[in-house]
Amino acid sequence: MHKHKGIYCICTNDIGHLLTVEKSGGPYKNRLDLPGGTPESGETEIETVEREVLEETGYKVLTAVRAGERSYELPWNYKH
């Protein structure tokens, strides 16, 4: 069972359009997903969101609010 700590966010623009990214690998390959990813060492959740959104989309997060948390295990062997 693969365990992954991922921090993802719901980003909208001024008129409510949702920001998504097309995944190129993993279990969500070729699907739309929310921007986010794995925190780097010492990084806060908000810092992770800000970095991942910028890396994946080129957009800068202007306001961030922590909305919740969800834990799950995914039956996927990511190394194969």
BAMARLUM-444501 format. One record per residue: residue in three letters; x, y, z of N, C-alpha, C in turn. Coordinates in pm, 1 decimal. Atoms other than C-alpha are relative to their C-alpha. Layout:
BEGIN
<rest->ALA	nu->X	nv->Y	nw->Z	cau->X	cav->Y	caw->Z	cu->X	cv->Y	cw->Z> $
...
//
This chain:
BEGIN
<rest->MET	nu->85.3	nv->-117.2	nw->0.0	cau->0.0	cav->0.0	caw->0.0	cu->90.1	cv->123.8	cw->0.0> $
<rest->HIS	nu->-80.0	nv->-122.1	nw->13.3	cau->145.1	cav->335.6	caw->-103.6	cu->-59.5	cv->109.8	cw->87.5> $
<rest->LYS	nu->43.3	nv->-113.8	nw->-81.7	cau->124.3	cav->618.7	caw->150.8	cu->71.8	cv->123.8	cw->-50.2> $
<rest->HIS	nu->-55.5	nv->-123.2	nw->56.2	cau->178.2	cav->971.9	caw->25.9	cu->-60.3	cv->118.2	cw->74.2> $
<rest->LYS	nu->51.4	nv->-123.0	nw->-58.5	cau->151.5	cav->1304.8	caw->206.1	cu->-3.2	cv->103.1	cw->-111.3> $
<rest->GLY	nu->17.4	nv->-100.0	nw->103.8	cau->13.7	cav->1543.8	caw->-48.4	cu->-82.6	cv->115.2	cw->52.1> $
<rest->ILE	nu->73.5	nv->-120.6	nw->-38.3	cau->-106.8	cav->1898.0	caw->0.9	cu->-50.5	cv->62.8	cw->-129.0> $
<rest->TYR	nu->63.6	nv->-48.8	nw->121.9	cau->-351.3	cav->2018.0	caw->-262.0	cu->-90.9	cv->116.5	cw->33.1> $
<rest->CYS	nu->79.5	nv->-118.1	nw->-28.7	cau->-555.9	cav->2331.0	caw->-300.4	cu->-109.2	cv->22.3	cw->-104.0> $
<rest->ILE	nu->107.5	nv->-43.6	nw->87.8	cau->-872.7	cav->2468.5	caw->-449.6	cu->28.3	cv->146.5	cw->-30.3> $
<rest->CYS	nu->-33.2	nv->-136.3	nw->42.6	cau->-779.0	cav->2779.5	caw->-647.9	cu->-105.1	cv->48.1	cw->-99.1> $
<rest->THR	nu->94.6	nv->-60.8	nw->94.2	cau->-1028.8	cav->3007.6	caw->-817.6	cu->47.4	cv->140.8	cw->-33.7> $
<rest->ASN	nu->-30.9	nv->-137.7	nw->36.7	cau->-995.0	cav->3333.0	caw->-1004.2	cu->-115.0	cv->91.3	cw->44.8> $
<rest->ASP	nu->99.8	nv->-99.1	nw->-45.0	cau->-1203.9	cav->3648.9	caw->-953.1	cu->-142.3	cv->-31.4	cw->-43.3> $
<rest->ILE	nu->135.7	nv->30.9	nw->45.0	cau->-1496.5	cav->3505.9	caw->-1148.3	cu->-38.3	cv->-145.6	cw->29.1> $
<rest->GLY	nu->36.7	nv->132.1	nw->-48.0	cau->-1495.5	cav->3163.5	caw->-983.1	cu->45.2	cv->-118.3	cw->-82.0> $
<rest->HIS	nu->-50.6	nv->112.8	nw->77.9	cau->-1316.3	cav->2952.6	caw->-1245.5	cu->101.2	cv->-79.2	cw->82.7> $
<rest->LEU	nu->-86.0	nv->90.0	nw->-75.4	cau->-1142.3	cav->2651.9	caw->-1090.1	cu->129.1	cv->-27.5	cw->-76.1> $
<rest->LEU	nu->-130.1	nv->28.7	nw->59.2	cau->-769.4	cav->2605.2	caw->-1156.7	cu->29.3	cv->-148.9	cw->14.8> $
<rest->THR	nu->-37.2	nv->141.1	nw->-2.5	cau->-675.3	cav->2248.0	caw->-1251.1	cu->127.4	cv->-19.9	cw->-81.0> $
<rest->VAL	nu->-119.6	nv->38.1	nw->75.9	cau->-365.6	cav->2075.4	caw->-1386.1	cu->-23.3	cv->-138.5	cw->-58.0> $
<rest->GLU	nu->9.4	nv->133.0	nw->58.7	cau->-337.0	cav->1777.0	caw->-1618.9	cu->118.5	cv->-81.2	cw->48.9> $
<rest->LYS	nu->-105.2	nv->83.7	nw->-56.4	cau->-139.1	cav->1501.1	caw->-1448.0	cu->68.6	cv->-80.1	cw->-110.6> $
<rest->SER	nu->-75.5	nv->72.1	nw->103.0	cau->137.7	cav->1335.8	caw->-1650.8	cu->53.4	cv->-133.7	cw->49.9> $
<rest->GLY	nu->-47.2	nv->127.5	nw->-53.0	cau->213.1	cav->1041.8	caw->-1420.6	cu->-82.0	cv->-42.6	cw->120.4> $
<rest->GLY	nu->69.4	nv->50.8	nw->-117.6	cau->90.5	cav->829.9	caw->-1133.6	cu->-141.0	cv->-46.6	cw->-29.7> $
<rest->PRO	nu->134.3	nv->56.3	nw->18.2	cau->-262.4	cav->705.5	caw->-1075.6	cu->-97.4	cv->95.9	cw->-68.2> $
<rest->TYR	nu->88.7	nv->-99.0	nw->61.7	cau->-414.7	cav->1027.2	caw->-1214.0	cu->50.0	cv->44.7	cw->-137.8> $
<rest->LYS	nu->-56.9	nv->-34.5	nw->130.4	cau->-218.3	cav->1028.7	caw->-1542.2	cu->-111.0	cv->29.2	cw->-101.4> $
<rest->ASN	nu->95.0	nv->-45.1	nw->102.6	cau->-405.7	cav->1211.7	caw->-1821.2	cu->-135.2	cv->43.1	cw->56.3> $
<rest->ARG	nu->122.9	nv->-49.0	nw->-63.1	cau->-665.8	cav->1339.2	caw->-1575.9	cu->25.7	cv->137.7	cw->58.5> $
<rest->LEU	nu->-11.6	nv->-129.8	nw->-65.3	cau->-735.7	cav->1679.9	caw->-1432.5	cu->2.1	cv->-20.6	cw->150.9> $
<rest->ASP	nu->-12.4	nv->8.1	nw->-144.7	cau->-642.2	cav->1732.3	caw->-1068.9	cu->20.3	cv->140.4	cw->54.1> $
<rest->LEU	nu->-29.4	nv->-127.3	nw->-65.1	cau->-599.5	cav->2011.4	caw->-820.1	cu->151.0	cv->18.2	cw->7.7> $
<rest->PRO	nu->-143.2	nv->-22.3	nw->-17.1	cau->-257.4	cav->2175.9	caw->-801.4	cu->42.5	cv->-35.8	cw->142.0> $
<rest->GLY	nu->-51.6	nv->35.3	nw->-132.0	cau->-44.3	cav->2050.0	caw->-514.8	cu->107.6	cv->-105.1	cw->-11.8> $
<rest->GLY	nu->-103.8	nv->101.4	nw->0.7	cau->213.1	cav->1796.8	caw->-412.0	cu->56.9	cv->-25.1	cw->137.3> $
<rest->THR	nu->-66.1	nv->40.4	nw->-123.3	cau->456.0	cav->1678.6	caw->-148.6	cu->78.9	cv->115.5	cw->61.3> $
<rest->PRO	nu->-77.7	nv->-106.3	nw->-64.5	cau->597.1	cav->1922.0	caw->107.8	cu->149.3	cv->-31.6	cw->0.6> $
<rest->GLU	nu->-144.2	nv->14.7	nw->-13.9	cau->970.2	cav->1980.0	caw->106.1	cu->36.1	cv->10.9	cw->147.4> $
<rest->SER	nu->-44.0	nv->0.6	nw->-139.5	cau->1168.9	cav->1945.4	caw->430.3	cu->-13.5	cv->138.7	cw->63.9> $
<rest->GLY	nu->15.7	nv->-124.8	nw->-74.3	cau->1068.1	cav->2215.3	caw->680.0	cu->-104.4	cv->94.8	cw->-55.4> $
<rest->GLU	nu->97.0	nv->-86.8	nw->66.0	cau->800.1	cav->2358.7	caw->452.7	cu->-136.8	cv->-10.1	cw->69.0> $
<rest->THR	nu->135.2	nv->0.9	nw->-55.1	cau->460.6	cav->2460.1	caw->596.7	cu->-99.3	cv->-38.9	cw->-109.2> $
<rest->GLU	nu->103.0	nv->34.8	nw->98.3	cau->134.8	cav->2357.0	caw->429.5	cu->-24.2	cv->115.3	cw->-98.3> $
<rest->ILE	nu->23.8	nv->-116.1	nw->85.9	cau->79.3	cav->2709.6	caw->296.3	cu->118.0	cv->21.1	cw->-94.8> $
<rest->GLU	nu->-118.2	nv->-13.7	nw->86.4	cau->436.8	cav->2729.7	caw->164.5	cu->-0.1	cv->-106.2	cw->-109.5> $
<rest->THR	nu->9.1	nv->106.5	nw->100.1	cau->384.4	cav->2394.3	caw->-11.1	cu->-99.5	cv->37.7	cw->-108.6> $
<rest->VAL	nu->102.7	nv->-40.8	nw->96.1	cau->65.5	cav->2519.8	caw->-175.6	cu->52.4	cv->111.5	cw->-90.2> $
<rest->GLU	nu->-51.1	nv->-112.3	nw->79.1	cau->229.4	cav->2845.4	caw->-286.2	cu->104.0	cv->-46.3	cw->-100.8> $
<rest->ARG	nu->-105.5	nv->49.3	nw->88.6	cau->531.8	cav->2665.1	caw->-433.0	cu->-57.1	cv->-89.2	cw->-109.9> $
<rest->GLU	nu->54.7	nv->94.1	nw->98.0	cau->334.4	cav->2387.2	caw->-602.7	cu->-86.6	cv->69.3	cw->-104.3> $
<rest->VAL	nu->83.9	nv->-72.4	nw->96.4	cau->81.0	cav->2623.0	caw->-762.8	cu->88.7	cv->75.8	cw->-98.4> $
<rest->LEU	nu->-91.2	nv->-74.2	nw->87.8	cau->363.6	cav->2840.1	caw->-898.5	cu->72.6	cv->-95.2	cw->-95.8> $
<rest->GLU	nu->-72.2	nv->95.7	nw->84.3	cau->561.4	cav->2536.8	caw->-1026.3	cu->-89.6	cv->-62.1	cw->-107.2> $
<rest->GLU	nu->86.7	nv->74.8	nw->91.2	cau->263.4	cav->2363.1	caw->-1186.7	cu->-78.8	cv->87.5	cw->-96.6> $
<rest->THR	nu->87.7	nv->-83.7	nw->82.1	cau->74.3	cav->2661.1	caw->-1329.4	cu->60.7	cv->133.9	cw->-39.9> $
<rest->GLY	nu->-55.6	nv->-132.1	nw->25.6	cau->291.3	cav->2973.0	caw->-1319.9	cu->-75.5	cv->111.5	cw->70.9> $
<rest->TYR	nu->78.6	nv->-99.9	nw->-72.7	cau->29.7	cav->3148.5	caw->-1105.9	cu->48.8	cv->13.9	cw->143.3> $
<rest->LYS	nu->-37.9	nv->-27.0	nw->-137.6	cau->101.5	cav->3308.8	caw->-769.9	cu->-124.9	cv->2.4	cw->88.1> $
<rest->VAL	nu->110.8	nv->0.2	nw->-95.9	cau->-128.4	cav->3241.0	caw->-472.2	cu->-1.1	cv->134.6	cw->72.4> $
<rest->LEU	nu->12.4	nv->-129.3	nw->-66.9	cau->-256.4	cav->3572.2	caw->-333.7	cu->-56.4	cv->-12.8	cw->140.4> $
<rest->THR	nu->62.3	nv->21.9	nw->-130.0	cau->-467.5	cav->3444.8	caw->-43.2	cu->-14.8	cv->-149.5	cw->21.5> $
<rest->ALA	nu->12.4	nv->142.3	nw->-29.1	cau->-462.3	cav->3105.0	caw->127.2	cu->-65.7	cv->-20.5	cw->136.4> $
<rest->VAL	nu->68.7	nv->36.0	nw->-123.1	cau->-690.3	cav->2954.4	caw->391.1	cu->-5.1	cv->-152.2	cw->6.4> $
<rest->ARG	nu->5.5	nv->146.2	nw->-15.7	cau->-661.3	cav->2599.6	caw->525.4	cu->-145.0	cv->-41.5	cw->19.8> $
<rest->ALA	nu->141.8	nv->37.7	nw->-3.0	cau->-996.0	cav->2431.1	caw->462.5	cu->-25.2	cv->-136.0	cw->64.5> $
<rest->GLY	nu->24.0	nv->131.0	nw->-58.2	cau->-947.9	cav->2075.7	caw->588.5	cu->109.9	cv->-98.1	cw->-30.6> $
<rest->GLU	nu->-100.4	nv->104.9	nw->16.0	cau->-763.0	cav->1748.2	caw->580.1	cu->-70.5	cv->-131.3	cw->-31.1> $
<rest->ARG	nu->55.0	nv->131.3	nw->36.8	cau->-823.3	cav->1403.9	caw->429.6	cu->115.0	cv->-98.1	cw->-7.3> $
<rest->SER	nu->-102.7	nv->104.5	nw->3.5	cau->-620.3	cav->1087.3	caw->484.8	cu->-55.1	cv->-121.9	cw->-72.3> $
<rest->TYR	nu->41.7	nv->119.7	nw->71.9	cau->-632.7	cav->782.0	caw->260.5	cu->121.0	cv->-83.0	cw->-38.2> $
<rest->GLU	nu->-103.1	nv->87.8	nw->53.7	cau->-431.3	cav->485.1	caw->137.4	cu->-43.0	cv->-41.1	cw->-139.0> $
<rest->LEU	nu->28.4	nv->30.6	nw->139.2	cau->-408.1	cav->410.8	caw->-231.4	cu->68.5	cv->-130.9	cw->-38.2> $
<rest->PRO	nu->-62.0	nv->125.9	nw->40.2	cau->-353.2	cav->51.9	caw->-353.2	cu->68.1	cv->12.4	cw->-136.6> $
<rest->TRP	nu->-72.7	nv->-25.6	nw->123.8	cau->-93.5	cav->146.4	caw->-613.6	cu->148.0	cv->-13.8	cw->26.5> $
<rest->ASN	nu->-143.6	nv->16.6	nw->-14.3	cau->267.7	cav->40.0	caw->-652.6	cu->66.9	cv->98.2	cw->-94.0> $
<rest->TYR	nu->-50.1	nv->-107.1	nw->83.1	cau->421.1	cav->362.6	caw->-779.4	cu->135.8	cv->-26.7	cw->-64.8> $
<rest->LYS	nu->-132.6	nv->27.7	nw->57.2	cau->764.4	cav->214.1	caw->-850.8	cu->-6.8	cv->-93.1	cw->-120.8> $
<rest->HIS	nu->13.9	nv->91.5	nw->114.3	cau->629.6	cav->-29.8	caw->-1112.6	cu->-92.8	cv->61.6	cw->-100.4> $
//
